[in-house]
Amino acid sequence: MQSPREILFDVWTSVGGAASALDAVMLTGEEPQLPSSFRVAAAAQVSVAASALAAAGIWEMRSGEAQEVTVDMRHAAVECRSERYLRVDDKPPPPAWDAIAGVYKVRDGFVRLHTNFPHHRDAVCKVLNCQAERETVQAALMQWEGEAFETAAYANGGVVAFMRSHEKWSATPQATALAGLPLISITKIGEAAPKPWPPGERPLAGIRVLDLSRVIAGPVAGRTLAAHGADVLLVSGPELPDIPWLTIDTGRGKLTSFVELKNEQGRGVLRELLAEADIFSQGYRPRALARLGFSPEDAARINPGIIYVTLSAYGAAGPWAERRGFDSLVQTSTGFNHAEGQAAGIIGPKELPAQMLDHATGYFMAFGAMMAKARQAREGGSWHVQVSLAQTGRWLWNLGRVAGGLDTRDLTGEAGMPFIEAMDSGFGALRSVRHSAVLSKTPAFWARPAMPLGSHPPQWPSRD
């Protein structure tokens, strides 16, 4: 089984990172850190370290100054479920899930419903022809087989998952399509001159990141880029649903504006922002933004030299390429819940102890964005970075299993206390997990407080 350093070597070099750069990295701590049969703590440490190493590399490009990068495994594991440790005015998080979200029996197994957004809940209830109450939903689902319900729900705009074993998942056309894709894809999508680095005292100082994402993975990517000094502008719609606790946790370091993309005026505002951006990071359903004129190729025409980052649930190829999804559903579809349940000796699904696919993918998005930006600064071009929850899941699965890992004591609130920092915000006094990567010359931190959505005008701050 590979060590975390060997895993990091493979991730780092897969997108062109120089092997010698790893001489500056120190990975501390040992597995396991969280109760799981999977190597979730190693995945946390490696994904955070990859993003931090990219930031250190950019700083060396900009300043000529090398630095050391240290990532502690326990701290990274805590950060990869940072939403659990967040406190606002000393109050803990509210319940994380909608009343009918979760696991249900069907004729041939189990399904998981994700109904935190009202339109997703309504779609499920429409397919089942029932009220949004757990008992009635369960009764209706007993009339269905799992894959048939999964297909019908998606066709009607819902987001659900039939629980598969890893063997059954591996036999699907979607898993076959993913097997031919890299963990992180960076491809050239246009010609452009190299863009010089703006002045600044941090790795990403003056770098403008347009963040169009919600929930966890995409917002974690923006939060990570902000931790290294980027000006991150989170763009949301005034009518788009959100999950407030996650918005607070992942909003640290960001500006936030409302732009209505349903009308041409709003799309014009976004084009103006895009024209002055360095990185465009988006987690909308595949091709949703393309229909509005913001595909990767559109972005490269609007702003030659752009780094365009795409997050999807199930990957860029295959029959599920356009399928909506969230971490909990991808865990269910691809075999993690089945395998954890078996390891725990229970009949039915068991979740990973963190939304690890989300968090690791967020760090890989930031990593890919920085590696592509460094490449743009060296050789020019516009670049497209693609990651997916399912591909991160495939990577995590292939890291191997931890014997007895489920017997590990969980990292409760007290265990996370050494990694907590206090800061003010637009929501009240926050206690939240500080970034787990320690850079010796350019410490990571968030220069802006988390603010309610739409708190700022849709414009970039000055680079002065």
Secondary structure as GFF3:
##gff-version 3
##sequence-region A 1 464
A	DSSP	alpha_helix	4	14	.	.	.	ID=ss1
A	DSSP	three_ten_helix	19	24	.	.	.	ID=ss2
A	DSSP	beta_strand	25	28	.	.	.	ID=ss3
A	DSSP	alpha_helix	40	63	.	.	.	ID=ss4
A	DSSP	beta_strand	69	72	.	.	.	ID=ss5
A	DSSP	alpha_helix	73	79	.	.	.	ID=ss6
A	DSSP	three_ten_helix	82	84	.	.	.	ID=ss7
A	DSSP	beta_strand	87	88	.	.	.	ID=ss8
A	DSSP	beta_strand	102	106	.	.	.	ID=ss9
A	DSSP	beta_strand	109	113	.	.	.	ID=ss10
A	DSSP	alpha_helix	118	128	.	.	.	ID=ss11
A	DSSP	alpha_helix	134	141	.	.	.	ID=ss12
A	DSSP	alpha_helix	146	155	.	.	.	ID=ss13
A	DSSP	beta_strand	160	162	.	.	.	ID=ss14
A	DSSP	alpha_helix	166	170	.	.	.	ID=ss15
A	DSSP	alpha_helix	173	179	.	.	.	ID=ss16
A	DSSP	beta_strand	185	190	.	.	.	ID=ss17
A	DSSP	beta_strand	208	212	.	.	.	ID=ss18
A	DSSP	alpha_helix	217	227	.	.	.	ID=ss19
A	DSSP	beta_strand	231	236	.	.	.	ID=ss20
A	DSSP	alpha_helix	244	250	.	.	.	ID=ss21
A	DSSP	beta_strand	254	258	.	.	.	ID=ss22
A	DSSP	alpha_helix	264	275	.	.	.	ID=ss23
A	DSSP	beta_strand	279	282	.	.	.	ID=ss24
A	DSSP	three_ten_helix	290	292	.	.	.	ID=ss25
A	DSSP	alpha_helix	296	302	.	.	.	ID=ss26
A	DSSP	beta_strand	307	312	.	.	.	ID=ss27
A	DSSP	alpha_helix	327	334	.	.	.	ID=ss28
A	DSSP	alpha_helix	336	344	.	.	.	ID=ss29
A	DSSP	alpha_helix	356	379	.	.	.	ID=ss30
A	DSSP	beta_strand	382	388	.	.	.	ID=ss31
A	DSSP	alpha_helix	389	398	.	.	.	ID=ss32
A	DSSP	three_ten_helix	405	407	.	.	.	ID=ss33
A	DSSP	alpha_helix	413	416	.	.	.	ID=ss34
A	DSSP	three_ten_helix	417	419	.	.	.	ID=ss35
A	DSSP	beta_strand	420	423	.	.	.	ID=ss36
A	DSSP	beta_strand	430	433	.	.	.	ID=ss37
A	DSSP	beta_strand	437	439	.	.	.	ID=ss38
###
